[in-house]
Amino acid sequence: MIPELGHFSLILALILAFVQGVVPLIGASRNRLALMSVGRTAAQGQFLFIAFSFGCLTWSFINSDFTLQLAAGNSHSATPVIYKITGVWGNHEGSLLLWAMSLALWTVAVTVFSRNLPEIFMARVLGVLGLVSTGFLLFLLVTSNPFDRILPGAPEGRDLNPLLQDPGMIIHPPLLYMGYVGFSVAFAFAIAALLSGRMDAAWARWSRPWTTVAWVFLTAGIAIGSGWAYYELGWGGWWFWDPVENASFMPWLLGTALMHSLAVTEKRGAFRSWTVLLAIGAFSLSLMGTFLVRSGVLTSVHAFATDPARGLFVLALLVLVIGVSLTLFAWRAPTLAGGGSFGLVSREASLLGNNVLLSVACGSVLLGTLYPLFIDALNLGKISVGPPYFETVFVPLMTPVIVLMMIGPFVRWKGDDGNRILRKVGPGLIASVVLGIGAAFAIGHVTWRTALGLSLAAWVLIGSAQILWQRLADRQGAGSGSRLRGIPAAWWGMWFAHLGIGVFIIGVALVGSLNSQIQVKMLSGDTAQLAGYTFTFRGVSNAPGPNYAAARATIDVSRGGVTFATLTPEKRFYEAQGMPMTEASIDIGPLRDVYVNLGDQLEDGAWVVGLFYRPFISWIWFGCSLMALGGIFAASDRRYRRLAEREAPAGAARQAA
Amino acid sequence: MKPRSKRLMLLGGAVALLIGAVALVLTAFQENLVFFHTPTEVAEGKAPTGRTFRIGGLVEPGSIKRAADGLTVQFAITDTAKVIPVTYKGSLPDLFSEGKGAVVQGKMGPDGQFAASEVLAKHDENYMPPEAQHAVDQAQKTAKTVKQ
């Protein structure tokens, strides 16, 4: 009964999504207020029905209703409740329902937080979001109904894939989806602006906080996914250039470009066409990410057993979205010409550099991810593109981005004096190169990669200090406390996010240069050495879990004769799926992680043990947290709220006219 | 400078940047493509020597052996028609087991052993790496044509 209610509720949500997608757009084109205002109600209703439907599915999982095909395939009566709940999105159908729910949540957020938008603009935004939602709900109901029954029901479920029975599963997918789907708001704003033919500073200002919040979610989602892969996959790596990782990284790159381009459009009215294209691109890449993950065309950790009809449906949706929006763009682009002019040395020019490079970087990831698919589709053989490609490409593409990142904030809008800028940043640039090379010698790993990485990190740190100092010096007269308080949140957002990149680079450079690992064969009492640490194997005991059996090793880690950690890696065996799994154990520290995993037992009773030393790896995620924090500051800036309020009477007046 | 020549310089700079970046991307791309071959193709000598490539198929039942150091693993990959011996040093994926699909990446050694640097297995019980599936399908298709 409960699943049928959920199914029915999903159908009602589809009807409401369709109403939301069509009626307000008709209202906007005929200027009929009554029709336009339908959008809000329909959006909120749609969210309630999807949430109810999601609740029904979750209820069936918690209560182990194995007449529900999805629960039978992805849950088990002995699974801990939390993983019964996360099992809802640990499969194709449920994760799409989560996708649809995120979209509805974003739509409701728009109706709540952007209440002051002109009615006609709001109607178009909601219309576009409604159409996207219609597409996805249709996809769910037609090809991937989560409420399919099997009669008679299965006596026991097959359980959730053990790799997914992890705390990471609780937050990684929801955050990532909120990020992916969040770009649909930026997309809807861009399409609404194209429809109205009015792409001005106000549009950019409305769009900015939404784009930034979506970017924050995506940043957090990717970072948590990377941390999860680090400890769960048991190889001690943090990024694999796996196609599905790339699928989330591409919208991130383009979304980053979009945030910066929106800044130019808001402040100077320039880059308008480009901003619209980026908004369309970021959302299309999010859709493509969904396609790549859900179609099963790739060999990846994220690939579920799949059905080609689904991939085809998402592909059709993708083609439709890109086709319609680009046609609209081509039609409206001539009205977008103009915008402020700017000089060779100007804030605009430096942001243009940022945009070109980030877009090329995104294009290079796209090439590496899709090319194997094209070759395969054309029957020209099977190929893959490995991490070396991405690493070769990313270092030279990102280096100028990072150099520019610390120059841009010094440069004035419209035009500036090149010599003035050079005098400002020159000393810092030289100092950071010297520091970087010196640090590479100090850690005893002198390669151009390490020296470059450390120089860039030094450059970001020195630059950040200098930018802050400059900002304070610019406001003379007041006391330093009130000068600090006088800095707007948006500025702090920029500062923290850029500083986060610096911290991130320190982590990447040091873990890339200094990491080490060995595999050893150990019997109880054996010791092994790695990077100055001594690992003592204390034997293996049984450690049964709720739905698995496990062998748990105890390994003491000491340095200089002092034991400071006891690690307990496990080799688990999940009964329902008959699947073994390695659970690594990590001693996390601010300057290094010591990471241990347990391999197979050999015939002589010894165990294969993997020992990993990962210096500064937590700085990678610390850097990402700073970036996300920066985004939160930027989006919370008071002027967005103030401007929205000031904008409101003007919008109302336009409406009346 | 006149505004016009400034704009031209800016445009020229952006285009030059773009061309340089694209050239870099394409060169790196050419150098890092990893081709895939089925065990049959490898046995027929169609695989490149001295270059990294991938082989997909099933892990031959009874072929997994550990060397005396306990760390080096030997096994064989088959598409049901031909068998290619593989050596690998490192930890194997959890779901790597005999009779199941796997993809190995590495180079062909002079001794006819494939020295793998990476081993990929499936990630859940229903899922088979597309490359492994492809290799088996190819071999079975050939086998059928031969019988007819």
Interface residues (C-beta under 8 A of the other chain):
Chain A: N161 L163 G234 W235 G296 V297 L298 T299 S300 V301 A303 F304 A305 S341 G343 L344 A349 L352 G353 V356 L357 V360 G363 S364 L367 G368 Y371 G381 K382 I383 S384 V385 G386 P388 Y389 T392 V393 P396 L397 Q519 V520 K521 Q577 G578 M579 P580 M581 T582 N597 G599 D600 L602 E603 A606 V608 G610
Chain B: M1 P3 K6 R7 M9 L10 G13 A14 L17 L18 A21 V22 L24 V25 A28 F29 E31 N32 L33 V34 F35 F36 T52 R54 R66 D69 G70 L71 K89 G90 S91 L92 D94 L95 V103 Q105 L120 H123 D124 E125 N126 Y127 P129 P130 E131 H134
